[in-house]
Amino acid sequence: MKDISTVRSVVVVGAGLGGLTAALALLRQGFQVTVLEQAPMLAEVGAGVQLSANATRVLSLLGLNESVSELGAEPTGKMIRHWSTGRTWEVPDLAANSREKYGHPFSFFHRADLHTALMRGVQALAPSAIRLDCCCESVDLTGTRPVVVLRSGERVEADLVVGADGVHSCVRAPIAGPDKARFSGLYAWRGVIPAGRLPEHLRTMVGVNWVGPGRHVVQYPLRRGELINFVGIVEGQGWQVESWTQQGTLADCLKDFEGWHEDVQTMIRAIEVHYKWAFMARGPLQNWSTGAVTLLGDAAHPTLPFLAQGAAMAMEDGFVLARALAAHRDDIAQALASYEAARVQRTSAIVRGSNDNTARFHNPKLADVDGAAQYIEEQWAADKVRDRYEWLFDYRVDEVAV
Ligand SMILES: Cc1cc2nc3c(=O)[nH]c(=O)nc-3n(C[C@H](O)[C@H](O)[C@H](O)COP(=O)(O)OP(=O)(O)OC[C@H]3O[C@@H](n4cnc5c(N)ncnc54)[C@H](O)[C@@H]3O)c2cc1C
């Protein structure tokens, strides 16, 4: 009989940024990999994602250095702007000289570009590894090996199942039990703007955070500045659907930012499609595995995006998981224990740090411009910025002990 503690084949449920990173890292370590994705077509949403050096390092280690350089937009600085007056402060930035400091860039990507680069990387090593239209309904743990049960009735067996199936993970159920998400009281407007629709001063290669009481806006360039990404976070009860594809209306988006500076209104009017995403809160899990089933990314630790680390964490998880499995090929329990030991503390700290940033970005002091100036001095001094971000950016997936 087969030794069930040995891992040769891995099924990854979910072909998001975390699942594809894991698949590529596992293939490069010599595992047989199947990725089961519920979507009938592989296409990421039209939105941006910021990746700091800890995540671009992962891409580089996976042989995607060229994609990072070609597809990413590297910022030249960071600005904070006041919600109603538009007053601008240039603040210390760890992104602008990221290559020199951390050996890897801080880059803004169109999600579709990043997704395609990872997908091509997987397909180059295993052309039929990614299976589409395969919605996982449950994981059967009754046999010697875990079995993914698809909606079609098909059963897919492997030595290890990895749940990379995002915030609504079905693989999470046997590990976390029936933990219900609760609405965090925050939702986001997201949209991509062709840069040509904006005046020149809004088309810069700088990341901008607009701060105000109860809301903030993040603006940054994509595709060498051809597009501008807009994310507007709102405190309020108006929306409780957590989905990349749900749309709102221009009128509702404008209403949420009524009284905000004309530049914010201009960007909102220029957005092609106004997507709306409600943030649901779930506590970070302390235990990510049961038997030969484990989790990564949002399935294990969904987070508010206020440190811009959700995708970065999912990618780090995937890489470290592959290393842990390669280091303990014949002892799956040890591999998963090493994986969790390397990852749980860091990802939990990021979930907590992201929550703390809500109060920082939506501070009531920001209502008037003098309060805002004082806030910038207190919160965005060089040492404070270093304390908040250095430990995130300087993490090395290839050096962490497994
Ligand atoms: C507005 C916003 C802005 C953000 N900005 C940033 C940022 O700048 N930087 C950053 O690092 N992070 C950011 N994040 C967080 C980041 O998007 C997520 O943390 C990241 O996408 C998680 O990746 P994942 O692979 O774990 O999950 P997902 O990206 O959600 O992928 C899950 C995949 O699993 C598939 N799937 C789901 N259920 C099933 C099933 N039952 N069967 C088969 N397949 C299934 C889905 O179709 C999907 O392809 C942001 C999030 C939001 C909402």
The ligand as a MOL file (V3000), in Angstrom:
LIG
                    3D

  0  0  0     0  0            999 V3000
M  V30 BEGIN CTAB
M  V30 COUNTS 53 58 0 0 0
M  V30 BEGIN ATOM
M  V30 1 C -10.2660 46.5130 -3.0610 0
M  V30 2 C -9.1200 45.5950 -2.7760 0
M  V30 3 C -7.8160 46.0330 -3.0090 0
M  V30 4 C -6.7300 45.1790 -2.7330 0
M  V30 5 N -5.4550 45.6270 -2.9720 0
M  V30 6 C -4.3930 44.8140 -2.6920 0
M  V30 7 C -3.0580 45.2510 -2.9740 0
M  V30 8 O -2.8380 46.3490 -3.4740 0
M  V30 9 N -2.0210 44.3910 -2.6770 0
M  V30 10 C -2.2300 43.1500 -2.1620 0
M  V30 11 O -1.2540 42.4140 -1.9190 0
M  V30 12 N -3.4990 42.7070 -1.9150 0
M  V30 13 C -4.5770 43.4980 -2.1740 0
M  V30 14 N -5.8480 43.0570 -1.9440 0
M  V30 15 C -6.0520 41.6930 -1.4130 0
M  V30 16 C -5.9320 40.6430 -2.5090 0
M  V30 17 O -6.7290 40.9630 -3.6090 0
M  V30 18 C -6.3410 39.2680 -1.9930 0
M  V30 19 O -5.7790 39.0640 -0.7290 0
M  V30 20 C -5.8390 38.1820 -2.9680 0
M  V30 21 O -6.5200 38.2890 -4.1900 0
M  V30 22 C -6.0330 36.8000 -2.3650 0
M  V30 23 O -5.5910 35.8430 -3.2970 0
M  V30 24 P -6.0820 34.3320 -3.2060 0
M  V30 25 O -5.3980 33.6310 -4.3240 0
M  V30 26 O -5.9330 33.8530 -1.8140 0
M  V30 27 O -7.6480 34.4050 -3.4510 0
M  V30 28 P -8.4690 34.9040 -4.7220 0
M  V30 29 O -7.7230 35.9420 -5.4650 0
M  V30 30 O -9.8180 35.2720 -4.2000 0
M  V30 31 O -8.5760 33.6170 -5.6500 0
M  V30 32 C -9.4150 32.5400 -5.3230 0
M  V30 33 C -9.6570 31.7140 -6.5760 0
M  V30 34 O -10.3700 30.5410 -6.2000 0
M  V30 35 C -11.4590 30.3450 -7.0790 0
M  V30 36 N -12.5020 29.6040 -6.3270 0
M  V30 37 C -13.2680 30.0710 -5.3240 0
M  V30 38 N -14.0880 29.1160 -4.8690 0
M  V30 39 C -13.8260 28.0060 -5.5970 0
M  V30 40 C -14.3640 26.6870 -5.6040 0
M  V30 41 N -15.3290 26.3270 -4.7480 0
M  V30 42 N -13.8700 25.7920 -6.4980 0
M  V30 43 C -12.8680 26.1460 -7.3720 0
M  V30 44 N -12.3490 27.3850 -7.4100 0
M  V30 45 C -12.8090 28.3140 -6.5320 0
M  V30 46 C -11.8860 31.7580 -7.4690 0
M  V30 47 O -12.6450 31.7650 -8.6760 0
M  V30 48 C -10.5170 32.4370 -7.6050 0
M  V30 49 O -9.9640 32.2400 -8.8880 0
M  V30 50 C -6.9570 43.8710 -2.2220 0
M  V30 51 C -8.2700 43.4410 -2.0230 0
M  V30 52 C -9.3430 44.2850 -2.2910 0
M  V30 53 C -10.7310 43.7840 -2.0760 0
M  V30 END ATOM
M  V30 BEGIN BOND
M  V30 1 1 1 2
M  V30 2 1 2 3
M  V30 3 2 2 52
M  V30 4 2 3 4
M  V30 5 1 4 5
M  V30 6 1 4 50
M  V30 7 2 5 6
M  V30 8 1 6 7
M  V30 9 1 6 13
M  V30 10 2 7 8
M  V30 11 1 7 9
M  V30 12 1 9 10
M  V30 13 2 10 11
M  V30 14 1 10 12
M  V30 15 2 12 13
M  V30 16 1 13 14
M  V30 17 1 14 15
M  V30 18 1 14 50
M  V30 19 1 15 16
M  V30 20 1 16 17
M  V30 21 1 16 18
M  V30 22 1 18 19
M  V30 23 1 18 20
M  V30 24 1 20 21
M  V30 25 1 20 22
M  V30 26 1 22 23
M  V30 27 1 23 24
M  V30 28 2 24 25
M  V30 29 1 24 26
M  V30 30 1 24 27
M  V30 31 1 27 28
M  V30 32 2 28 29
M  V30 33 1 28 30
M  V30 34 1 28 31
M  V30 35 1 31 32
M  V30 36 1 32 33
M  V30 37 1 33 34
M  V30 38 1 33 48
M  V30 39 1 34 35
M  V30 40 1 35 36
M  V30 41 1 35 46
M  V30 42 1 36 37
M  V30 43 1 36 45
M  V30 44 2 37 38
M  V30 45 1 38 39
M  V30 46 1 39 40
M  V30 47 2 39 45
M  V30 48 1 40 41
M  V30 49 2 40 42
M  V30 50 1 42 43
M  V30 51 2 43 44
M  V30 52 1 44 45
M  V30 53 1 46 47
M  V30 54 1 46 48
M  V30 55 1 48 49
M  V30 56 2 50 51
M  V30 57 1 51 52
M  V30 58 1 52 53
M  V30 END BOND
M  V30 END CTAB
M  END
